[in-house]
Amino acid sequence: MSRTYLDLIKRKRDGAVLTRTEIEHLVQAIADGAVPDYQIGALLMAMYIRGLSAEETLDLTLAMVASGDTVDLSKVDGFKADKHSTGGVGDKVTLVLGPLVAAAGIKFPKLSGRGLAHTGGTLDKLEAIPGMRVNLTLDEFVDQVKRIGIAVTGQTLELVPADGIIYGLRDQTGTVDSKPLIASSVMSKKIAAGADGILLDVKCGRGAFMQTLDDAVGLATQMVEIGTAAGKVTRAVVTSMDEPLGLAVGNALEVKEAVETLQGVGPEDLREEVLFLGSLILVMAGMASDEGAGRAILQPLLESGTAFETLCRMVSAQGGDVRVIEDPNRLPRATRIIQVEATADGFVHGVDALEIGAVAMELGAGRRAKDEPVAAEAGVMIRAKPGGGSIHRGELLAELHVATGREADIRPADLEVRARQAFEMGPSAPARRHPVLATVP
């Protein structure tokens, strides 16, 4: 590594503000493999401790975009919208939102990722559908968006390679929870993906990375400022992740719930969040004047089955077996299900998203390491949530779906106790809570 880059690390360590040119040269050197991991780690720690100014964060983001290819969607007519979630438990929003806004005429090109630990990934869910391809080439990706309005695939190695290197080192260097580094990582990928508009869903609460509303709003604000400065129509929504979203946690279980929602019978909290986010996308595209007008456009598409038909076309185009979408009972299913029953009468006041996600991981639905496989059939089905009425002793709180072949690796009694303890009970009915906590701007 040249002396110049070492001096930059020292300057950032001492609190200096790096120039755009300095950041660009440094990021390109990282992408070219010219900077050893231990010195990238030193740089990340300096940035973590000293922070980054708004200008530095923007410069870092745009430099990472420039370090690789970008998706050219200029030949795709219409407004192209992208959506990003910071990750949560039971978050199958993309599987519902994408087909819904595509049915309304919005183009939805989506580069998605895989889950880690208790946080599920969209690609893992889609791969629960037999035959489903989630490794489209860029040409296939763009062509599919042109033809049917939606494509969901994994990120190619050519996009923002510098971020891939930095992202891989943040967990090893204790710098994961730096808001500027999170914001630049997320937004570099979103900007490189080529959409006209970016909607950010920042999860907040027990099962999310951002634990407090102030932290979530702060991160959302940083990302919106970056997207706007980069010329993208950008908005953010902060949504609750104290409880799992919907009732299903686990890949095939969540696909089934997404299908049911597109057929008009999904859980209320998932439906409300999807309609709210979708309405904002329509506002961003100039198709609706406000959230209420957007909802008036989207709700009939959800109830009529039009959005469901769009999902079927996407699955077919990507090689998936449409029969399992038309009949979700064909999806992979666990052969062993552990029932979790209430031990007293009462009302459910809360469901600990983090603990439910951890239990689902133990059952085989999540991964502890990046390359660990997941079982499509594994997960948790929640049978009681706040607002669902009273629960009597012996009635179901949840079902634990065990991965095939993993029966010998788990302790059913322990997982049953943990799952039961995730349910907070009370003597009276709790107030209903809306999943959307804030919007930015």
Buried (B, 14 or more C-beta within 10 A) or exposed (E): EEEEBBEBBEBBBEEBEBEBEBBBBBBBBBBEEEBEEEBBBBBBBBBBEBBBEBBBBBBBBBBBBBBBBBBEBEEBEBBBBBBBBBBBBBBBBBBBBBBBBBBBEBBBBBBBBBBBBBBBBBBBBBBBBBEBBBEBEBEBBBBBBBEBBBBBBBBBEEBBBBBBBBBEBBEEBEBBBBBBBBBBBBBBBBBBBBBBBBBBBBBBBBBBBBBEBEBBBBBBBBBBBBBBBBEBBBBBBBBBBBBBBBBBBBBBBBBBBBBBBBBBEBBBBBBBBBBBBBBBBBBBBEBBEEBEBBBEBBBEBBEEBBBBBBBBBBBBBBEBBBEBBEEBEBBBBBEBEBEBBBEEEBBBBBBBBBBBBBBBBBBBBBBEEEEEEBBBBBBBBBBBBBBBEEBEEEEBBBBBBBBBEBEEEBEEEEBBEBBBEBBBBEEEBBEEBEBBBBBBE
